[in-house]
Amino acid sequence: MGKLSTEQLREGVRGTVTTPEDDAYDEARTVHNAMIDKRPAAVVHCVNAGDVMAAVGYARENGLDLAVRGGAHSVPGFGTCDGGVVADLSGMRGVRVDPGRRTARAEGGATWGDFNAATHAFGLATTGGIISTTGVGGLTLGGGIGYLARGLGLSCDNLVSADVVTADGRFLVASEDEHADLFWALRGGGGNFGAVTSFEFRLSPVDQIYGGPMLYETKDAATVLRSFAEYIADAPEQLGGFPAFQLAPPLPFIPEDRHGDPFVLIVACWSGPLDEGPGALRAFRDFAPVVAEHVGPMPYPALNSAFDALVPPGLQHYWKANFVTDLSEDAIAAHLEYGPRLPAVNSTMHIYPINGACHRVAPDATAFAYRDASFATVIAGMWPDPAANDDAIAWVRDYYAATAPHSEEGGYINFMADDDQSRIRANYKANYDRLVSVKRAYDPHNLFHLNQNIKP
């Protein structure tokens, strides 16, 4: 087939196509990370799977780069490209819940806010992220770590099936029963294997939770981190949450004279019986004196969106990540050195526990390989002023360099930067070669390469 024209692309889709000549172009090409400034040749605003098939076909036939954009939160900016095609799924945000089967199907552009709003009406949920504006697709394809992971497993562990547009333009349903090799790879292998137009998840009863943030002085950080690691190892699996470093935002529950000060905190989420919540969090109060807190019963979606205001569109982003098996004293010392030196109120460091239900999945059962890791850490550099880029990036890199020797070689791909491609084999350990085989089967020419790329 010869090259397709932009006019043919426009005629072949139900949604709109934005090109550099259009007034809406600058808005259409913008992604969450303001550090990313790319100029695609065409942005296809997909409204159905047929539009996605057309965008994929146009990129393939014209030999252009293809970016698939869901929530647009990709820190390396994988949701856009220079001179290529963006399949923008943000117009595909429907979520349909089947309360009888306890499943939900989310379209490829849905966010966790969309998903939680739909499922919470039935008192149901699945493991989502920490920020509700994050896309369901990107988070799930990378694994999916969140508040409910210890009890329910990763997002990808709750995936029942996925509708996928492959590089050759086919529309496939991937599940344990159909295209099982593709289904295996999608659960942790990122966007390497196709454009997923919808995800079907298993849901669990989660309605009101008990939790929220608890802030401690940084002088108590060693005790808090050590105590959390020891306690969470065999705590009830309905207890989720994570320790973090954070500059205090100007919130009413934090003393005004402490706004902007660094704290170590624990964000807790008890999803068991509500009346057991205070008891479940009692251990956290015993770690050290709590300076400020906003803890109590709340709908699960309220916690899942509680930090959205700290991560608005338009910040500068640079992140690093590692899996951690044992939070050693040397690792804690490194966190104490760099954690309190956050460059902005938006920046943070989180240590997510991924034990419990996550450990009951075999390391080769899905592409997500680090089933023996206790934690996934992220050093999330986020700040508003581009003039601060050099100093803030240096903080992330120095922090990472100090903690990496006390961590596993690989990290969680959803938390990685665009300069982490050299770590791709380590991120998947023994699963890497099988992922390459699946890549060869479904994308032998590497059309889907704007990701943490598994080369065929």
C-alpha positions in Angstrom: 0.0 0.0 0.0 1.2 3.5 -0.8 1.5 6.3 1.7 -1.8 7.6 3.1 -2.6 11.3 3.1 -3.7 13.3 6.1 -7.0 13.8 4.3 -7.5 10.0 4.0 -6.8 9.7 7.7 -9.4 12.4 8.5 -11.9 10.6 6.3 -11.2 7.3 8.0 -11.9 8.3 11.6 -14.9 9.3 13.6 -12.9 11.6 15.8 -10.9 14.6 14.7 -7.4 14.9 13.5 -5.3 17.9 14.6 -2.2 18.9 12.6 0.3 21.9 13.0 -1.9 24.1 10.8 -4.9 23.9 13.2 -5.7 26.4 15.9 -6.0 23.6 18.5 -2.6 22.2 17.8 -0.7 23.5 20.8 -3.4 22.2 23.1 -3.5 18.9 21.3 0.2 18.3 21.6 0.6 19.1 25.3 1.2 16.4 27.8 1.4 16.4 31.6 5.1 16.9 31.9 5.9 20.4 30.8 9.5 19.4 30.2 8.3 17.6 27.1 7.8 19.9 24.1 7.3 17.8 21.0 5.6 18.5 17.6 3.7 15.5 16.2 2.6 15.6 12.5 -0.9 14.5 13.5 -2.9 14.0 16.7 -5.8 11.6 16.2 -8.5 12.2 18.8 -9.8 8.6 18.9 -13.4 8.0 19.9 -13.5 4.2 19.3 -11.3 1.2 18.5 -11.8 1.9 14.7 -10.1 5.2 15.1 -7.2 3.6 16.9 -6.9 1.1 14.1 -6.8 3.9 11.6 -4.1 5.8 13.6 -2.0 2.7 13.9 -2.4 2.0 10.2 -1.5 5.5 9.2 1.7 5.5 11.2 2.7 2.1 9.9 2.0 2.8 6.2 3.8 6.1 6.3 6.8 4.9 8.3 6.1 7.4 11.2 6.7 7.2 14.9 3.5 6.2 16.8 2.7 7.4 20.3 -0.3 6.1 22.2 -1.6 8.6 24.8 -4.1 7.7 27.6 -3.9 9.8 30.7 -0.8 11.7 29.3 1.1 11.2 32.6 4.1 9.5 31.1 7.1 11.2 32.8 9.4 10.5 29.8 6.7 11.9 27.5 6.0 8.6 25.7 2.5 10.0 24.9 3.8 12.3 22.2 6.6 12.4 19.5 8.2 14.7 17.0 7.0 14.4 13.5 4.9 11.2 14.1 1.4 10.2 15.0 -0.3 10.5 18.4 -3.2 8.2 19.0 -4.9 10.2 21.7 -7.4 8.0 23.6 -8.5 10.7 26.0 -11.9 10.8 24.3 -12.4 7.1 25.2 -13.2 7.3 28.9 -16.3 5.2 29.4 -16.4 2.7 32.3 -19.1 0.1 32.4 -19.6 -1.9 35.7 -21.2 -5.3 35.9 -22.0 -5.5 39.6 -23.3 -9.1 39.4 -20.1 -10.4 37.9 -18.0 -7.8 39.9 -16.2 -6.7 36.8 -15.7 -3.3 35.1 -14.6 -2.5 31.6 -12.7 0.8 31.1 -11.9 2.3 27.8 -8.3 3.0 27.0 -8.4 6.7 27.8 -10.1 6.4 31.2 -8.4 7.8 34.3 -8.6 6.2 37.7 -10.9 9.0 38.7 -13.3 7.9 36.0 -13.0 4.3 37.0 -13.4 4.9 40.7 -16.5 7.1 40.2 -18.2 4.3 38.3 -17.2 1.4 40.5 -17.7 3.2 43.9 -21.4 3.6 43.1 -21.6 -0.2 43.6 -19.2 -0.3 46.6 -16.5 -2.0 44.4 -12.9 -1.1 43.5 -9.7 -2.6 42.1 -6.1 -1.6 42.7 -5.5 1.8 41.1 -2.8 4.4 41.5 -2.2 7.3 44.0 -3.3 10.2 41.7 -6.8 10.0 40.2 -5.8 11.8 37.0 -3.4 8.9 36.1 -4.5 6.9 33.1 -5.9 3.4 33.8 -4.1 2.1 30.7 -0.5 3.2 31.4 -0.6 2.2 35.1 -2.0 -1.2 34.4 0.3 -2.1 31.5 3.3 -1.3 33.7 1.9 -3.4 36.6 -0.2 -1.1 38.7 0.8 -0.3 42.3 -1.6 1.4 44.6 -3.2 1.6 48.0 -5.1 -1.8 47.6 -2.2 -3.8 46.2 -1.3 -5.7 49.4 -4.9 -7.0 49.7 -5.9 -7.3 46.0 -2.7 -7.6 44.1 -1.5 -5.2 41.4 -3.8 -3.7 38.8 -2.5 -6.2 36.2 -3.3 -9.1 38.6 -7.0 -8.0 38.4 -7.0 -7.7 34.6 -9.5 -10.2 33.1 -9.1 -9.3 29.4 -7.9 -6.5 27.1 -9.0 -5.3 23.7 -5.8 -4.7 21.7 -5.0 -3.1 18.3 -1.7 -4.7 17.1 0.9 -3.3 14.8 -0.5 -5.0 11.8 -3.9 -3.4 12.4 -5.7 -6.4 13.9 -8.2 -6.1 16.7 -7.6 -8.8 19.3 -9.1 -9.8 22.6 -6.4 -11.0 25.0 -7.2 -13.1 28.0 -6.2 -16.4 29.7 -8.2 -18.1 26.9 -7.4 -16.0 23.8 -3.9 -14.9 22.8 -2.7 -15.9 26.2 0.9 -15.0 25.3 -0.1 -11.4 24.6 -2.2 -11.3 27.7 0.8 -12.4 29.7 3.0 -9.7 28.2 0.4 -6.9 28.7 0.4 -7.5 32.4 3.6 -5.5 33.2 5.2 -5.3 29.8 4.1 -1.7 29.2 2.9 -0.4 25.8 5.2 -2.6 23.8 2.7 -4.9 22.2 -0.2 -2.8 20.9 -2.7 -0.1 21.7 -5.2 -1.3 24.3 -8.6 0.2 23.6 -10.3 -1.3 26.7 -9.5 -3.2 29.9 -11.7 -5.5 31.8 -11.0 -5.8 35.6 -12.1 -8.0 38.4 -13.6 -5.9 41.2 -13.7 -6.4 45.0 -15.8 -4.9 47.8 -14.1 -1.6 48.8 -16.4 1.3 49.8 -15.4 3.4 52.7 -11.8 3.2 53.9 -10.1 4.5 57.1 -6.9 6.4 56.5 -5.1 9.5 55.3 -1.7 11.2 55.9 0.1 11.3 59.3 3.2 13.7 59.5 6.2 13.1 61.7 9.3 15.2 62.3 12.3 14.4 60.1 14.4 13.7 63.2 12.1 10.6 63.7 12.4 9.5 60.0 14.8 6.6 60.7 12.5 5.2 63.3 9.4 5.7 61.2 10.9 4.0 58.1 12.4 1.2 60.1 9.2 0.6 62.0 7.0 0.7 58.9 9.2 -1.8 57.1 9.0 -4.2 60.1 5.3 -3.8 60.7 4.1 -4.0 57.1 5.9 -7.3 56.5 3.1 -9.2 58.1 0.4 -6.6 58.8 -3.2 -7.5 57.8 -3.4 -7.3 54.0 -6.3 -4.8 54.2 -3.7 -2.3 55.4 -2.2 -0.3 52.5 -0.3 2.9 52.3 3.3 4.1 52.2 5.9 6.2 53.9 7.1 9.4 52.1 9.1 12.6 52.4 7.1 15.8 51.7 7.3 19.5 52.2 4.2 20.5 54.1 1.6 22.0 51.7 -0.5 24.9 53.0 -3.4 22.7 54.3 -5.6 23.5 57.2 -4.7 20.5 59.3 -1.0 21.4 59.3 0.1 24.2 61.6 0.6 27.4 59.6 4.1 28.0 60.8 5.1 24.6 59.5 4.0 25.1 55.9 6.9 24.4 53.6 8.9 22.4 56.2 10.1 18.9 55.3 8.3 16.0 57.1 8.4 12.2 56.9 4.8 10.9 56.6 2.8 7.8 56.3 -0.3 7.8 54.1 -2.5 5.0 55.4 -5.4 3.1 53.8 -7.3 0.5 55.8 -9.9 -1.2 53.6 -11.2 -3.7 56.1 -14.2 -3.2 58.4 -14.4 0.5 59.1 -14.7 0.2 62.9 -11.3 -1.6 62.9 -9.6 1.3 61.2 -8.4 3.2 64.3 -6.9 -0.1 65.7 -5.3 -0.9 62.4 -3.5 2.4 62.4 -2.6 2.4 66.0 0.9 1.0 65.3 1.7 4.0 63.1 1.0 6.3 66.1 3.4 4.3 68.2 6.3 4.8 65.8 6.9 8.5 66.8 4.9 11.6 67.8 2.5 12.6 65.0 2.8 16.4 64.3 -0.3 16.7 62.1 -2.8 14.3 60.5 -5.9 14.2 58.4 -7.1 10.6 59.2 -10.6 9.2 59.3 -13.2 7.4 57.4 -13.7 8.5 53.8 -14.8 7.0 50.5 -12.0 5.2 48.8 -12.1 7.6 45.7 -11.5 10.5 48.1 -8.2 9.1 49.2 -7.3 8.1 45.7 -7.7 11.8 44.6 -6.4 13.5 47.8 -3.0 14.5 46.3 -4.2 15.5 42.8 -3.7 19.2 43.6 0.0 18.6 44.2 0.4 17.1 40.7 -1.4 19.5 38.3 -0.6 19.5 34.6 2.3 21.7 33.6 5.0 20.8 36.2 8.5 19.8 35.3 9.0 16.0 35.9 12.1 13.8 36.4 11.8 10.5 38.3 13.9 7.5 39.3 12.8 4.1 40.7 14.1 0.8 42.2 12.6 -2.3 43.7 13.8 -3.0 47.2 13.8 -6.4 48.9 15.1 -5.2 52.3 15.0 -1.7 53.6 18.4 -1.8 55.2 20.0 0.6 57.6 22.3 1.8 54.8 19.3 2.5 52.6 17.5 4.3 55.4 20.7 6.5 55.9 20.6 7.4 52.3 16.9 8.4 52.5 17.7 10.5 55.6 20.4 12.4 53.7 18.3 13.2 50.6 14.6 12.8 51.5 14.3 16.1 53.5 16.1 18.1 50.7 13.0 18.1 48.4 13.3 20.8 45.7 9.6 21.8 45.8 6.3 21.1 47.5 5.3 19.0 44.5 8.3 16.7 44.8 8.2 13.6 46.9 9.7 10.1 47.6 7.4 7.2 48.2 8.1 3.6 49.4 5.2 1.4 48.2 4.8 -2.0 49.9 4.2 -4.7 47.3 4.0 -7.8 49.5 0.8 -9.6 50.6 -1.3 -10.6 47.6 1.4 -9.3 45.2 3.7 -12.1 46.5 1.2 -14.8 45.9 1.6 -14.4 42.1 4.5 -16.4 40.6 7.3 -14.2 39.1 6.7 -15.8 35.7 2.8 -15.8 35.8 2.8 -12.2 34.4 5.5 -10.0 32.9 5.8 -8.2 36.2 8.8 -10.1 37.5 9.7 -8.6 41.0 7.3 -10.7 43.0 10.0 -11.2 45.7 10.5 -7.4 46.2 9.0 -5.9 49.4 8.9 -2.3 48.1 8.8 -0.2 45.0 10.5 3.2 45.6 10.0 6.3 43.5 12.0 9.5 43.7 9.5 11.8 42.0 11.1 15.1 41.1 8.2 17.6 40.3 8.5 21.4 40.3 6.9 24.3 38.6 9.9 26.5 37.5 12.0 25.4 34.5 14.8 27.6 35.9 15.2 25.0 38.7 15.7 22.1 36.3 19.4 21.6 36.8 19.3 21.6 40.6 16.1 19.5 40.8 17.3 16.9 38.4 20.6 16.7 40.3 18.6 16.0 43.5 16.8 13.1 41.9 20.0 11.6 40.4 22.0 12.0 43.6 19.2 10.5 45.7 19.0 7.6 43.2 22.8 7.1 43.2 22.8 6.9 47.0 19.9 4.4 47.3 20.6 2.2 44.2 23.4 0.2 45.8 20.9 -0.9 48.5 18.2 -1.8 46.1 17.5 -4.3 43.3 18.9 -3.8 39.9 15.5 -3.2 38.3 12.7 -0.8 38.9 9.1 -0.2 38.2 8.8 0.9 34.6 6.0 3.4 35.3 8.3 5.4 37.5 11.3 5.6 35.1 12.8 8.4 33.1 13.7 8.5 29.4 17.3 7.8 30.3 16.6 4.5 31.9 16.4 2.4 28.7 19.7 0.6 29.6 17.9 -1.0 32.6 15.1 -2.7 30.6 16.5 -6.3 30.9 17.0 -5.8 34.7 13.4 -4.6 35.0 12.1 -7.9 33.8 14.8 -10.3 35.0 14.0 -13.9 33.8 10.9 -12.7 31.9 12.8 -10.6 29.5 13.5 -13.2 26.8 9.9 -14.4 26.8 8.8 -10.7 26.4 11.1 -10.4 23.4 9.5 -13.5 21.8 6.0 -12.0 22.3 7.2 -8.7 20.8 8.5 -10.5 17.8 5.1 -12.2 17.3 3.0 -9.1 17.6 5.3 -6.2 16.7 8.3 -7.5 14.8 9.1 -4.1 13.3 8.9 -2.3 16.7 6.1 0.2 15.7 5.3 0.5 19.4 8.7 1.7 20.5 7.8 4.9 22.4 8.0 3.2 25.8 10.5 1.5 28.0 11.2 -0.5 24.9 11.5 -4.2 24.5 13.3 -4.6 21.2 12.2 -7.5 18.9 
